[in-house]
């Protein structure tokens, strides 16, 4: 690799996590999650922010899944209706099978009704790591929130 190329994470990945989310969770992904994990040294590739303008979204997703150690899916009731989130889940599952490494990680925001997720998504969730974002009453507890972010980051390194 030339010295001009991207700096790689251990394991020869460009980033620790590729973050995918539906439009309803854009602010959470690009601000809250990005700020918290980046402050811990986590290198993120975020779906909307880091995709190339004018490039194929599908190609960008494939490249991101392969270039990152993990794919973090922000799971909310709206995720199921997002074709790009579901495509990313499927591509990450294929990458996991092909590379024999765990790729998918889910971060559930709020209450998720399992009956609305569908059998395929439930299968992927049951066979992957899942974290549950703390409830609103904990958001002002800096110690609890820092612990949550550290646990998430440490689990995916």
N, C-alpha and C positions, 0 to 999 in steps of 0.2 A: 504494500500500500504506500502510495506517495505521501509525502509530508503535507501536500495540499488537500488531501482527502479529509472527510469528517473524522472527528475524534470519536473513537469507539469505546463503548462500555465493556466491562469484563465479559468474556464470552463472544467478543467481536460483534456486538450489537451497536447500532447507532444511538439507540435510546433504551432506557429501562422499560418504558411503557408507551404503547400507542393508545390514545384515549379516544373512544368513539361514544357518541351521544346523539340523542334526537334533538331537534330544534328547541324543544321546551326546556332542555337542560344546558343550553349553550352558555349562559352566564355562569352557572355552577362550574362547568368544565373549564372554561377559559379564564375564570377569575379565582373562585374559591379553591378548587382542586389544584389548579396550576400554581397558585401562590403558595399553598401549603406544602405541596410535594417538592416544588422547585427549591424552597427554602431549606429542605432537608438534603438537597443534592441530587434529587431524582431528576433524571433527564427524560422529558416528555416529548412525544410527538403528538400533537393535538389535531384531530381531524380537520376542522375548518381552517384553523390558523395556519397549519403547516402544509396544506395541499397547494400544489402549483396552479396558479391561475391559468385557465384554458386547457389544462391537462385532463385526461380521463379520470373521473372520480374512482371508477373501478380499479384502474391501474394504480392509482395512488393508494388505495386501500390495500391491495395485494402487496405492494412494495413496503408499506408501513408495517403490516403484519409480519412480514419476513425480516424487516430490519430492526424490530424491537423485541426485547426479551419476552414481554407479555403484552397482551391486548386487554385493556381495561374497558369493560362495557358499563356505562352508567345506565343502570336499570331503573326505569320508572314506568308507570302505566302507559306512557306514550311511546316507549321504546318499541313495543310490539308492532305498532303501525308505521314505524320508520323502515322503509325498504333498505336504506343504507346501513342501519344498525344491524338488521337481520342478515344482510349480505356479509357484513364484517364478522358476525358471530360464526356464520358458516365457513367463511374463509379461514378464520382463526382455528376452527375445529379441524379443518383439513390440514392446516399447517402443523397442528399438534400431532395429528396422526402421522403425517409424512416425516416430521422431524423427531418424533418420539420424545417430545418435551412438552410440559404443560404450558399452554399459551393463554387460555382464557381465564380472566378474572372478572367477577361481577361486583359492582358497587351499587347496592339497592338504596334508593332514595325514598324514604317514606314507606307506607304500607303498600305491599304488592299483593294483589289477589291472584293466587296461583292458577285459578280457573281461567283467568284472562290471558295467560301466557302462551298457551298452546303446548302440545306434547313435545315438539322439537326443541323449543327454547327451554322447557323444563328439563329435558334430558341433558342439555348442555350445562345448565345451572347445577344440576345434581352431580355432574362429573367434573366440576371446576371449583376453584376457590370462590367464596362469596363473602363480602363484607357488608355490614349494614350501617349506613350513616347514622350517627347519633341523633336522637330525637331533639326537637327544638329546645326543650328545657336544658339541654347540655351545651348548646352552642355558645353560651357566654362563659362556660367553665373552661378557661384556657388550658388548664392542666389536662382535663379529659379530652379536649379536642387535639392537643398536641400528642397525647398518647395514642389516640385513634390514628392520626396521620403517620406516626412512627411505626405503628403495627402494620399498617397497610404497606408502607414503603419497605419495611424489613421483610415482609412476606413475599414480595415480588422480586426482590434482588437476587 
